[in-house]
Amino acid sequence: MCLGAPGKIVSIDGLVATVDFFGVQKAVNLHIVDEPVVVGDYILNHVGYAIRKIPAEDIEGTIAMYRELLDGPPGDLMREDVESERSRGEGQT
């Protein structure tokens, strides 16, 4: 299984956004995102690509669900997948 990670766009330069993932900022490609995004929007990131904009009404629930995953026990496969996605490319921005 491979999960994406939700993050908040903090800046955009062309087709690359700097996105905050629970305190980790990294560059994310905007070439394939499903609709236009602006600073302040939340996206779902998968291997360095924004794959969809998270609707405003879904942000709170989505973030809460991912926080639960991140607080899961060490060795939990879903937690490891989210941590991997979150830390992939850490320090790029």
KOLGU-4560 file (N, C-alpha, C; in nm, 3 decimals, padded with zeros to 5 digits):
<recs>
<n_xx: 00.085 n_yy: -00.117 n_zz: 00.000 ca_xx: 00.000 ca_yy: 00.000 ca_zz: 00.000 c_xx: 00.089 c_yy: 00.123 c_zz: 00.000 mol: A seq: 1 type: MET>
<n_xx: 00.039 n_yy: 00.227 n_zz: -00.059 ca_xx: 00.113 ca_yy: 00.353 ca_zz: -00.060 c_xx: 00.015 c_yy: 00.467 c_zz: -00.046 mol: A seq: 2 type: CYS>
<n_xx: 00.025 n_yy: 00.540 n_zz: 00.063 ca_xx: -00.063 ca_yy: 00.653 ca_zz: 00.089 c_xx: 00.004 c_yy: 00.783 c_zz: 00.051 mol: A seq: 3 type: LEU>
<n_xx: -00.077 n_yy: 00.880 n_zz: 00.017 ca_xx: -00.026 ca_yy: 01.015 ca_zz: -00.001 c_xx: -00.026 c_yy: 01.084 c_zz: 00.135 mol: A seq: 4 type: GLY>
<n_xx: 00.023 n_yy: 01.205 n_zz: 00.138 ca_xx: 00.024 ca_yy: 01.282 ca_zz: 00.262 c_xx: -00.035 c_yy: 01.420 c_zz: 00.235 mol: A seq: 5 type: ALA>
<n_xx: -00.123 n_yy: 01.467 n_zz: 00.324 ca_xx: -00.180 ca_yy: 01.600 ca_zz: 00.306 c_xx: -00.082 c_yy: 01.707 c_zz: 00.352 mol: A seq: 6 type: PRO>
<n_xx: -00.083 n_yy: 01.820 n_zz: 00.282 ca_xx: 00.003 ca_yy: 01.931 ca_zz: 00.321 c_xx: -00.056 c_yy: 02.062 c_zz: 00.276 mol: A seq: 7 type: GLY>
<n_xx: -00.009 n_yy: 02.168 n_zz: 00.340 ca_xx: -00.057 ca_yy: 02.304 ca_zz: 00.310 c_xx: 00.045 c_yy: 02.378 c_zz: 00.224 mol: A seq: 8 type: LYS>
<n_xx: 00.000 n_yy: 02.435 n_zz: 00.115 ca_xx: 00.088 ca_yy: 02.510 ca_zz: 00.026 c_xx: 00.126 c_yy: 02.642 c_zz: 00.093 mol: A seq: 9 type: ILE>
<n_xx: 00.258 n_yy: 02.665 n_zz: 00.104 ca_xx: 00.306 ca_yy: 02.789 ca_zz: 00.165 c_xx: 00.363 c_yy: 02.886 c_zz: 00.062 mol: A seq: 10 type: VAL>
<n_xx: 00.403 n_yy: 02.834 n_zz: -00.056 ca_xx: 00.445 ca_yy: 02.922 ca_zz: -00.165 c_xx: 00.439 c_yy: 02.843 c_zz: -00.295 mol: A seq: 11 type: SER>
<n_xx: 00.432 n_yy: 02.919 n_zz: -00.405 ca_xx: 00.428 ca_yy: 02.857 ca_zz: -00.538 c_xx: 00.523 c_yy: 02.933 c_zz: -00.629 mol: A seq: 12 type: ILE>
<n_xx: 00.604 n_yy: 02.857 n_zz: -00.704 ca_xx: 00.694 ca_yy: 02.914 ca_zz: -00.803 c_xx: 00.675 c_yy: 02.833 c_zz: -00.931 mol: A seq: 13 type: ASP>
<n_xx: 00.594 n_yy: 02.886 n_zz: -01.021 ca_xx: 00.563 ca_yy: 02.814 ca_zz: -01.144 c_xx: 00.481 c_yy: 02.690 c_zz: -01.114 mol: A seq: 14 type: GLY>
<n_xx: 00.537 n_yy: 02.574 n_zz: -01.148 ca_xx: 00.466 ca_yy: 02.448 ca_zz: -01.124 c_xx: 00.525 c_yy: 02.369 c_zz: -01.008 mol: A seq: 15 type: LEU>
<n_xx: 00.592 n_yy: 02.441 n_zz: -00.917 ca_xx: 00.647 ca_yy: 02.378 ca_zz: -00.797 c_xx: 00.601 c_yy: 02.457 c_zz: -00.676 mol: A seq: 16 type: VAL>
<n_xx: 00.547 n_yy: 02.385 n_zz: -00.579 ca_xx: 00.500 ca_yy: 02.449 ca_zz: -00.456 c_xx: 00.587 c_yy: 02.405 c_zz: -00.339 mol: A seq: 17 type: ALA>
<n_xx: 00.605 n_yy: 02.494 n_zz: -00.244 ca_xx: 00.661 ca_yy: 02.455 ca_zz: -00.115 c_xx: 00.542 c_yy: 02.422 c_zz: -00.027 mol: A seq: 18 type: THR>
<n_xx: 00.543 n_yy: 02.302 n_zz: 00.027 ca_xx: 00.429 ca_yy: 02.252 ca_zz: 00.102 c_xx: 00.474 c_yy: 02.210 c_zz: 00.241 mol: A seq: 19 type: VAL>
<n_xx: 00.393 n_yy: 02.245 n_zz: 00.341 ca_xx: 00.420 ca_yy: 02.208 ca_zz: 00.480 c_xx: 00.344 c_yy: 02.081 c_zz: 00.514 mol: A seq: 20 type: ASP>
<n_xx: 00.419 n_yy: 01.978 n_zz: 00.556 ca_xx: 00.363 ca_yy: 01.850 ca_zz: 00.597 c_xx: 00.391 c_yy: 01.830 c_zz: 00.745 mol: A seq: 21 type: PHE>
<n_xx: 00.301 n_yy: 01.873 n_zz: 00.830 ca_xx: 00.316 ca_yy: 01.853 ca_zz: 00.974 c_xx: 00.451 c_yy: 01.904 c_zz: 01.022 mol: A seq: 22 type: PHE>
<n_xx: 00.490 n_yy: 02.023 n_zz: 00.975 ca_xx: 00.615 ca_yy: 02.085 ca_zz: 01.018 c_xx: 00.735 c_yy: 02.061 c_zz: 00.929 mol: A seq: 23 type: GLY>
<n_xx: 00.722 n_yy: 01.974 n_zz: 00.831 ca_xx: 00.829 ca_yy: 01.948 ca_zz: 00.735 c_xx: 00.791 c_yy: 02.015 c_zz: 00.603 mol: A seq: 24 type: VAL>
<n_xx: 00.878 n_yy: 02.101 n_zz: 00.552 ca_xx: 00.850 ca_yy: 02.168 ca_zz: 00.424 c_xx: 00.933 c_yy: 02.105 c_zz: 00.314 mol: A seq: 25 type: GLN>
<n_xx: 00.867 n_yy: 02.084 n_zz: 00.199 ca_xx: 00.940 ca_yy: 02.030 ca_zz: 00.085 c_xx: 00.875 c_yy: 02.075 c_zz: -00.044 mol: A seq: 26 type: LYS>
<n_xx: 00.950 n_yy: 02.060 n_zz: -00.153 ca_xx: 00.901 ca_yy: 02.097 ca_zz: -00.285 c_xx: 00.810 c_yy: 01.988 c_zz: -00.339 mol: A seq: 27 type: ALA>
<n_xx: 00.699 n_yy: 02.031 n_zz: -00.400 ca_xx: 00.602 ca_yy: 01.938 ca_zz: -00.458 c_xx: 00.567 c_yy: 01.986 c_zz: -00.598 mol: A seq: 28 type: VAL>
<n_xx: 00.567 n_yy: 01.895 n_zz: -00.693 ca_xx: 00.536 ca_yy: 01.924 ca_zz: -00.832 c_xx: 00.386 c_yy: 01.940 c_zz: -00.851 mol: A seq: 29 type: ASN>
<n_xx: 00.344 n_yy: 02.043 n_zz: -00.924 ca_xx: 00.201 ca_yy: 02.070 ca_zz: -00.946 c_xx: 00.152 c_yy: 02.031 c_zz: -01.085 mol: A seq: 30 type: LEU>
<n_xx: 00.231 n_yy: 01.959 n_zz: -01.160 ca_xx: 00.195 ca_yy: 01.925 ca_zz: -01.298 c_xx: 00.066 c_yy: 01.844 c_zz: -01.312 mol: A seq: 31 type: HIS>
<n_xx: 00.035 n_yy: 01.760 n_zz: -01.216 ca_xx: -00.080 ca_yy: 01.669 ca_zz: -01.234 c_xx: -00.195 c_yy: 01.692 c_zz: -01.135 mol: A seq: 32 type: ILE>
<n_xx: -00.185 n_yy: 01.796 n_zz: -01.054 ca_xx: -00.293 ca_yy: 01.821 ca_zz: -00.957 c_xx: -00.425 c_yy: 01.839 c_zz: -01.031 mol: A seq: 33 type: VAL>
<n_xx: -00.533 n_yy: 01.792 n_zz: -00.971 ca_xx: -00.663 ca_yy: 01.784 ca_zz: -01.039 c_xx: -00.733 c_yy: 01.917 c_zz: -01.064 mol: A seq: 34 type: ASP>
<n_xx: -00.690 n_yy: 02.023 n_zz: -00.998 ca_xx: -00.748 ca_yy: 02.156 ca_zz: -01.021 c_xx: -00.649 c_yy: 02.262 c_zz: -00.975 mol: A seq: 35 type: GLU>
<n_xx: -00.665 n_yy: 02.385 n_zz: -01.018 ca_xx: -00.572 ca_yy: 02.491 ca_zz: -00.979 c_xx: -00.566 c_yy: 02.508 c_zz: -00.826 mol: A seq: 36 type: PRO>
<n_xx: -00.448 n_yy: 02.543 n_zz: -00.777 ca_xx: -00.428 ca_yy: 02.564 ca_zz: -00.634 c_xx: -00.360 c_yy: 02.698 c_zz: -00.611 mol: A seq: 37 type: VAL>
<n_xx: -00.377 n_yy: 02.750 n_zz: -00.489 ca_xx: -00.315 ca_yy: 02.875 ca_zz: -00.448 c_xx: -00.254 c_yy: 02.855 c_zz: -00.310 mol: A seq: 38 type: VAL>
<n_xx: -00.169 n_yy: 02.950 n_zz: -00.270 ca_xx: -00.112 ca_yy: 02.947 ca_zz: -00.136 c_xx: -00.225 c_yy: 02.939 c_zz: -00.034 mol: A seq: 39 type: VAL>
<n_xx: -00.210 n_yy: 02.850 n_zz: 00.062 ca_xx: -00.311 ca_yy: 02.829 ca_zz: 00.165 c_xx: -00.397 c_yy: 02.706 c_zz: 00.141 mol: A seq: 40 type: GLY>
<n_xx: -00.399 n_yy: 02.658 n_zz: 00.015 ca_xx: -00.474 ca_yy: 02.535 ca_zz: -00.015 c_xx: -00.401 c_yy: 02.414 c_zz: 00.042 mol: A seq: 41 type: ASP>
<n_xx: -00.477 n_yy: 02.309 n_zz: 00.065 ca_xx: -00.421 ca_yy: 02.181 ca_zz: 00.106 c_xx: -00.427 c_yy: 02.087 c_zz: -00.014 mol: A seq: 42 type: TYR>
<n_xx: -00.320 n_yy: 02.008 n_zz: -00.029 ca_xx: -00.313 ca_yy: 01.911 ca_zz: -00.138 c_xx: -00.280 c_yy: 01.774 c_zz: -00.080 mol: A seq: 43 type: ILE>
<n_xx: -00.306 n_yy: 01.672 n_zz: -00.159 ca_xx: -00.262 ca_yy: 01.537 ca_zz: -00.126 c_xx: -00.140 c_yy: 01.509 c_zz: -00.212 mol: A seq: 44 type: LEU>
<n_xx: -00.027 n_yy: 01.482 n_zz: -00.147 ca_xx: 00.101 ca_yy: 01.459 ca_zz: -00.215 c_xx: 00.128 c_yy: 01.309 c_zz: -00.225 mol: A seq: 45 type: ASN>
<n_xx: 00.176 n_yy: 01.269 n_zz: -00.341 ca_xx: 00.218 ca_yy: 01.130 ca_zz: -00.359 c_xx: 00.348 c_yy: 01.130 c_zz: -00.437 mol: A seq: 46 type: HIS>
<n_xx: 00.454 n_yy: 01.082 n_zz: -00.375 ca_xx: 00.590 ca_yy: 01.077 ca_zz: -00.431 c_xx: 00.632 c_yy: 01.205 c_zz: -00.502 mol: A seq: 47 type: VAL>
<n_xx: 00.608 n_yy: 01.316 n_zz: -00.435 ca_xx: 00.654 ca_yy: 01.445 ca_zz: -00.487 c_xx: 00.561 c_yy: 01.517 c_zz: -00.582 mol: A seq: 48 type: GLY>
<n_xx: 00.442 n_yy: 01.461 n_zz: -00.603 ca_xx: 00.343 ca_yy: 01.524 ca_zz: -00.691 c_xx: 00.214 c_yy: 01.551 c_zz: -00.614 mol: A seq: 49 type: TYR>
<n_xx: 00.161 n_yy: 01.672 n_zz: -00.631 ca_xx: 00.028 ca_yy: 01.702 ca_zz: -00.578 c_xx: -00.071 c_yy: 01.631 c_zz: -00.671 mol: A seq: 50 type: ALA>
<n_xx: -00.146 n_yy: 01.535 n_zz: -00.615 ca_xx: -00.238 ca_yy: 01.461 ca_zz: -00.701 c_xx: -00.381 c_yy: 01.512 c_zz: -00.693 mol: A seq: 51 type: ILE>
<n_xx: -00.413 n_yy: 01.580 n_zz: -00.583 ca_xx: -00.545 ca_yy: 01.641 ca_zz: -00.576 c_xx: -00.549 c_yy: 01.750 c_zz: -00.471 mol: A seq: 52 type: ARG>
<n_xx: -00.634 n_yy: 01.848 n_zz: -00.496 ca_xx: -00.661 ca_yy: 01.954 ca_zz: -00.398 c_xx: -00.762 c_yy: 01.897 c_zz: -00.299 mol: A seq: 53 type: LYS>
<n_xx: -00.737 n_yy: 01.918 n_zz: -00.171 ca_xx: -00.831 ca_yy: 01.872 ca_zz: -00.069 c_xx: -00.937 c_yy: 01.980 c_zz: -00.051 mol: A seq: 54 type: ILE>
<n_xx: -01.064 n_yy: 01.945 n_zz: -00.071 ca_xx: -01.170 ca_yy: 02.044 ca_zz: -00.055 c_xx: -01.170 c_yy: 02.104 c_zz: 00.086 mol: A seq: 55 type: PRO>
<n_xx: -01.199 n_yy: 02.232 n_zz: 00.097 ca_xx: -01.196 ca_yy: 02.303 ca_zz: 00.226 c_xx: -01.277 c_yy: 02.230 c_zz: 00.332 mol: A seq: 56 type: ALA>
<n_xx: -01.392 n_yy: 02.175 n_zz: 00.294 ca_xx: -01.478 ca_yy: 02.108 ca_zz: 00.393 c_xx: -01.421 c_yy: 01.975 c_zz: 00.440 mol: A seq: 57 type: GLU>
<n_xx: -01.318 n_yy: 01.924 n_zz: 00.372 ca_xx: -01.258 ca_yy: 01.795 ca_zz: 00.410 c_xx: -01.126 c_yy: 01.809 c_zz: 00.484 mol: A seq: 58 type: ASP>
<n_xx: -01.071 n_yy: 01.929 n_zz: 00.491 ca_xx: -00.937 ca_yy: 01.947 ca_zz: 00.547 c_xx: -00.929 c_yy: 01.902 c_zz: 00.692 mol: A seq: 59 type: ILE>
<n_xx: -01.017 n_yy: 01.951 n_zz: 00.775 ca_xx: -01.010 ca_yy: 01.920 ca_zz: 00.918 c_xx: -01.014 c_yy: 01.769 c_zz: 00.943 mol: A seq: 60 type: GLU>
<n_xx: -01.107 n_yy: 01.700 n_zz: 00.880 ca_xx: -01.118 ca_yy: 01.555 ca_zz: 00.897 c_xx: -00.998 c_yy: 01.480 c_zz: 00.841 mol: A seq: 61 type: GLY>
<n_xx: -00.947 n_yy: 01.527 n_zz: 00.727 ca_xx: -00.831 ca_yy: 01.462 ca_zz: 00.665 c_xx: -00.709 c_yy: 01.476 c_zz: 00.754 mol: A seq: 62 type: THR>
<n_xx: -00.684 n_yy: 01.596 n_zz: 00.804 ca_xx: -00.567 ca_yy: 01.619 ca_zz: 00.891 c_xx: -00.580 c_yy: 01.536 c_zz: 01.018 mol: A seq: 63 type: ILE>
<n_xx: -00.699 n_yy: 01.531 n_zz: 01.076 ca_xx: -00.721 ca_yy: 01.451 ca_zz: 01.198 c_xx: -00.692 c_yy: 01.303 c_zz: 01.172 mol: A seq: 64 type: ALA>
<n_xx: -00.736 n_yy: 01.251 n_zz: 01.059 ca_xx: -00.713 ca_yy: 01.111 ca_zz: 01.027 c_xx: -00.563 c_yy: 01.083 c_zz: 01.013 mol: A seq: 65 type: MET>
<n_xx: -00.490 n_yy: 01.171 n_zz: 00.946 ca_xx: -00.347 ca_yy: 01.150 ca_zz: 00.929 c_xx: -00.272 c_yy: 01.166 c_zz: 01.060 mol: A seq: 66 type: TYR>
<n_xx: -00.317 n_yy: 01.257 n_zz: 01.147 ca_xx: -00.253 ca_yy: 01.270 ca_zz: 01.279 c_xx: -00.268 c_yy: 01.139 c_zz: 01.356 mol: A seq: 67 type: ARG>
<n_xx: -00.385 n_yy: 01.076 n_zz: 01.347 ca_xx: -00.406 ca_yy: 00.946 ca_zz: 01.413 c_xx: -00.309 c_yy: 00.843 c_zz: 01.358 mol: A seq: 68 type: GLU>
<n_xx: -00.291 n_yy: 00.842 n_zz: 01.226 ca_xx: -00.197 ca_yy: 00.748 ca_zz: 01.166 c_xx: -00.055 c_yy: 00.773 c_zz: 01.216 mol: A seq: 69 type: LEU>
<n_xx: -00.015 n_yy: 00.900 n_zz: 01.222 ca_xx: 00.120 ca_yy: 00.934 ca_zz: 01.267 c_xx: 00.142 c_yy: 00.903 c_zz: 01.414 mol: A seq: 70 type: LEU>
<n_xx: 00.034 n_yy: 00.901 n_zz: 01.492 ca_xx: 00.044 ca_yy: 00.869 ca_zz: 01.634 c_xx: 00.033 c_yy: 00.719 c_zz: 01.660 mol: A seq: 71 type: ASP>
<n_xx: 00.017 n_yy: 00.640 n_zz: 01.555 ca_xx: 00.004 ca_yy: 00.496 ca_zz: 01.569 c_xx: 00.131 c_yy: 00.433 c_zz: 01.623 mol: A seq: 72 type: GLY>
<n_xx: 00.123 n_yy: 00.305 n_zz: 01.654 ca_xx: 00.238 ca_yy: 00.236 ca_zz: 01.714 c_xx: 00.352 c_yy: 00.218 c_zz: 01.613 mol: A seq: 73 type: PRO>
<n_xx: 00.476 n_yy: 00.222 n_zz: 01.663 ca_xx: 00.591 ca_yy: 00.195 ca_zz: 01.575 c_xx: 00.571 c_yy: 00.057 c_zz: 01.509 mol: A seq: 74 type: PRO>
<n_xx: 00.608 n_yy: 00.050 n_zz: 01.383 ca_xx: 00.592 ca_yy: -00.075 ca_zz: 01.310 c_xx: 00.461 c_yy: -00.087 c_zz: 01.236 mol: A seq: 75 type: GLY>
<n_xx: 00.365 n_yy: 00.004 n_zz: 01.265 ca_xx: 00.238 ca_yy: 00.002 ca_zz: 01.193 c_xx: 00.264 c_yy: 00.040 c_zz: 01.048 mol: A seq: 76 type: ASP>
<n_xx: 00.220 n_yy: -00.044 n_zz: 00.954 ca_xx: 00.252 ca_yy: -00.021 ca_zz: 00.813 c_xx: 00.194 c_yy: 00.109 c_zz: 00.759 mol: A seq: 77 type: LEU>
<n_xx: 00.074 n_yy: 00.146 n_zz: 00.801 ca_xx: 00.015 ca_yy: 00.272 ca_zz: 00.753 c_xx: 00.094 c_yy: 00.391 c_zz: 00.807 mol: A seq: 78 type: MET>
<n_xx: 00.132 n_yy: 00.385 n_zz: 00.935 ca_xx: 00.213 ca_yy: 00.492 ca_zz: 00.992 c_xx: 00.345 c_yy: 00.505 c_zz: 00.916 mol: A seq: 79 type: ARG>
<n_xx: 00.411 n_yy: 00.393 n_zz: 00.892 ca_xx: 00.539 ca_yy: 00.396 ca_zz: 00.822 c_xx: 00.524 c_yy: 00.454 c_zz: 00.681 mol: A seq: 80 type: GLU>
<n_xx: 00.414 n_yy: 00.422 n_zz: 00.615 ca_xx: 00.392 ca_yy: 00.473 ca_zz: 00.480 c_xx: 00.375 c_yy: 00.625 c_zz: 00.480 mol: A seq: 81 type: ASP>
<n_xx: 00.296 n_yy: 00.676 n_zz: 00.574 ca_xx: 00.276 ca_yy: 00.821 ca_zz: 00.584 c_xx: 00.406 c_yy: 00.890 c_zz: 00.623 mol: A seq: 82 type: VAL>
<n_xx: 00.479 n_yy: 00.832 n_zz: 00.719 ca_xx: 00.607 ca_yy: 00.891 ca_zz: 00.760 c_xx: 00.705 c_yy: 00.894 c_zz: 00.643 mol: A seq: 83 type: GLU>
<n_xx: 00.706 n_yy: 00.787 n_zz: 00.565 ca_xx: 00.795 ca_yy: 00.781 ca_zz: 00.449 c_xx: 00.761 c_yy: 00.890 c_zz: 00.348 mol: A seq: 84 type: SER>
<n_xx: 00.632 n_yy: 00.906 n_zz: 00.320 ca_xx: 00.587 ca_yy: 01.008 ca_zz: 00.225 c_xx: 00.619 c_yy: 01.148 c_zz: 00.277 mol: A seq: 85 type: GLU>
<n_xx: 00.598 n_yy: 01.168 n_zz: 00.406 ca_xx: 00.622 ca_yy: 01.298 ca_zz: 00.468 c_xx: 00.771 c_yy: 01.334 c_zz: 00.465 mol: A seq: 86 type: ARG>
<n_xx: 00.856 n_yy: 01.237 n_zz: 00.489 ca_xx: 00.999 ca_yy: 01.267 ca_zz: 00.499 c_xx: 01.072 c_yy: 01.254 c_zz: 00.367 mol: A seq: 87 type: SER>
<n_xx: 01.009 n_yy: 01.199 n_zz: 00.264 ca_xx: 01.074 ca_yy: 01.187 ca_zz: 00.133 c_xx: 01.114 c_yy: 01.326 c_zz: 00.085 mol: A seq: 88 type: ARG>
<n_xx: 01.241 n_yy: 01.344 n_zz: 00.061 ca_xx: 01.289 ca_yy: 01.473 ca_zz: 00.012 c_xx: 01.299 c_yy: 01.579 c_zz: 00.121 mol: A seq: 89 type: GLY>
<n_xx: 01.293 n_yy: 01.538 n_zz: 00.248 ca_xx: 01.301 ca_yy: 01.633 ca_zz: 00.358 c_xx: 01.427 c_yy: 01.719 c_zz: 00.344 mol: A seq: 90 type: GLU>
<n_xx: 01.410 n_yy: 01.846 n_zz: 00.368 ca_xx: 01.521 ca_yy: 01.938 ca_zz: 00.359 c_xx: 01.545 c_yy: 01.994 c_zz: 00.219 mol: A seq: 91 type: GLY>
<n_xx: 01.456 n_yy: 01.965 n_zz: 00.126 ca_xx: 01.474 ca_yy: 02.016 ca_zz: -00.010 c_xx: 01.447 c_yy: 02.166 c_zz: -00.021 mol: A seq: 92 type: GLN>
<n_xx: 01.368 n_yy: 02.219 n_zz: 00.069 ca_xx: 01.336 ca_yy: 02.362 ca_zz: 00.059 c_xx: 01.398 c_yy: 02.439 c_zz: 00.172 mol: A seq: 93 type: THR>
</recs>
